[in-house]
């Protein structure tokens, strides 16, 4: 039976970060046997006059499963930080990533994925 403190907090807080010119993917590796990732949020930013809107996707299992998909407007974008009201639970021993694509004309993009690692519970 899981302890209440295990349900509320993780063993480890993780931040995966990536930068690129028109796209970037930040991946949090699989935590290992009997461990799981809980996705708590992400951030994204764009520098330069991007002529295309682009998308941000939150994915799991090597990009095989898209959990959330967000459309971005054209143009430069200051960092947005999105924290999930209900964090996304990833199955045991699977990775998770955030990918920002389609920012044609941007000079730099940056994404971060925020997760916690905890033992697999009920």
CORSUL-V950034 format. One record per residue. RES is the residue in one small letter. PHI is phi as a letter, one per 20 degrees, with the letter a starting at -180 (999 if undefined). OMEGA is omega as a letter, one per 20 degrees, with the letter a starting at -180 (* if undefined). D_LAST is the distance of its C-alpha to the last C-alpha in Angstrom with 1 decimal. Layout:
# CORSUL-V950034
res:RES phi:PHI omega:OMEGA d_last:D_LAST
res:RES phi:PHI omega:OMEGA d_last:D_LAST
This chain:
# CORSUL-V950034
res:x phi:999 omega:a d_last:7.7
res:x phi:f omega:r d_last:7.3
res:x phi:f omega:a d_last:10.8
res:x phi:g omega:a d_last:11.9
res:x phi:f omega:r d_last:13.9
res:x phi:f omega:r d_last:11.3
res:x phi:f omega:a d_last:9.8
res:x phi:e omega:a d_last:13.5
res:x phi:c omega:r d_last:15.1
res:x phi:e omega:r d_last:14.8
res:x phi:f omega:a d_last:16.4
res:x phi:b omega:r d_last:19.0
res:x phi:e omega:a d_last:20.6
res:x phi:c omega:r d_last:22.1
res:x phi:c omega:r d_last:25.0
res:x phi:d omega:a d_last:26.4
res:x phi:c omega:r d_last:29.9
res:x phi:b omega:r d_last:32.4
res:x phi:c omega:r d_last:35.9
res:x phi:a omega:r d_last:38.4
res:x phi:e omega:r d_last:41.4
res:x phi:d omega:r d_last:40.2
res:x phi:b omega:r d_last:36.6
res:x phi:b omega:r d_last:33.8
res:x phi:c omega:r d_last:30.4
res:x phi:d omega:a d_last:28.1
res:x phi:d omega:r d_last:25.3
res:x phi:d omega:a d_last:22.5
res:x phi:f omega:r d_last:22.0
res:x phi:f omega:a d_last:18.9
res:x phi:f omega:r d_last:17.4
res:x phi:o omega:a d_last:17.2
res:x phi:g omega:r d_last:15.1
res:x phi:m omega:r d_last:11.6
res:x phi:c omega:r d_last:12.2
res:x phi:b omega:r d_last:11.8
res:x phi:e omega:r d_last:14.2
res:x phi:d omega:a d_last:13.9
res:x phi:e omega:a d_last:17.3
res:x phi:d omega:r d_last:18.9
res:x phi:r omega:r d_last:22.4
res:x phi:b omega:r d_last:25.5
res:x phi:c omega:r d_last:29.3
res:x phi:b omega:r d_last:32.2
res:x phi:b omega:a d_last:36.0
res:x phi:c omega:r d_last:39.1
res:x phi:d omega:r d_last:42.6
res:x phi:o omega:a d_last:45.7
res:x phi:e omega:a d_last:46.9
res:x phi:f omega:a d_last:44.4
res:x phi:e omega:r d_last:46.0
res:x phi:c omega:a d_last:42.9
res:x phi:f omega:r d_last:39.8
res:x phi:n omega:a d_last:37.0
res:x phi:c omega:r d_last:33.2
res:x phi:c omega:r d_last:30.1
res:x phi:c omega:r d_last:27.0
res:x phi:d omega:a d_last:23.4
res:x phi:c omega:r d_last:22.2
res:x phi:c omega:r d_last:19.7
res:x phi:l omega:r d_last:20.1
res:x phi:m omega:a d_last:23.8
res:x phi:n omega:a d_last:24.7
res:x phi:f omega:a d_last:23.8
res:x phi:c omega:r d_last:21.7
res:x phi:e omega:a d_last:23.1
res:x phi:e omega:r d_last:20.7
res:x phi:b omega:r d_last:23.5
res:x phi:c omega:a d_last:27.2
res:x phi:c omega:r d_last:29.8
res:x phi:e omega:a d_last:33.6
res:x phi:d omega:r d_last:35.9
res:x phi:f omega:r d_last:39.5
res:x phi:f omega:r d_last:42.6
res:x phi:n omega:r d_last:43.9
res:x phi:f omega:a d_last:42.9
res:x phi:b omega:r d_last:39.7
res:x phi:f omega:a d_last:38.9
res:x phi:g omega:r d_last:35.4
res:x phi:d omega:r d_last:32.8
res:x phi:c omega:a d_last:29.6
res:x phi:d omega:r d_last:26.8
res:x phi:d omega:a d_last:23.7
res:x phi:f omega:r d_last:20.9
res:x phi:f omega:r d_last:20.4
res:x phi:d omega:a d_last:16.9
res:x phi:g omega:a d_last:15.8
res:x phi:e omega:r d_last:14.9
res:x phi:e omega:r d_last:11.7
res:x phi:d omega:r d_last:13.0
res:x phi:g omega:a d_last:11.4
res:x phi:g omega:r d_last:11.4
res:x phi:l omega:r d_last:15.0
res:x phi:d omega:r d_last:16.7
res:x phi:e omega:r d_last:19.4
res:x phi:b omega:r d_last:20.2
res:x phi:b omega:r d_last:23.7
res:x phi:c omega:a d_last:25.9
res:x phi:c omega:r d_last:29.3
res:x phi:d omega:a d_last:32.4
res:x phi:c omega:r d_last:35.2
res:x phi:n omega:a d_last:38.5
res:x phi:e omega:a d_last:40.2
res:x phi:g omega:r d_last:43.7
res:x phi:n omega:r d_last:46.2
res:x phi:f omega:r d_last:43.8
res:x phi:e omega:r d_last:44.8
res:x phi:a omega:r d_last:41.3
res:x phi:c omega:r d_last:37.7
res:x phi:b omega:r d_last:34.8
res:x phi:c omega:r d_last:31.0
res:x phi:c omega:r d_last:28.2
res:x phi:d omega:a d_last:24.5
res:x phi:d omega:a d_last:22.4
res:x phi:c omega:r d_last:18.9
res:x phi:c omega:r d_last:16.7
res:x phi:d omega:r d_last:15.0
res:x phi:b omega:r d_last:12.0
res:x phi:f omega:r d_last:9.9
res:x phi:f omega:r d_last:7.0
res:x phi:d omega:a d_last:3.8
res:x phi:g omega:* d_last:0.0
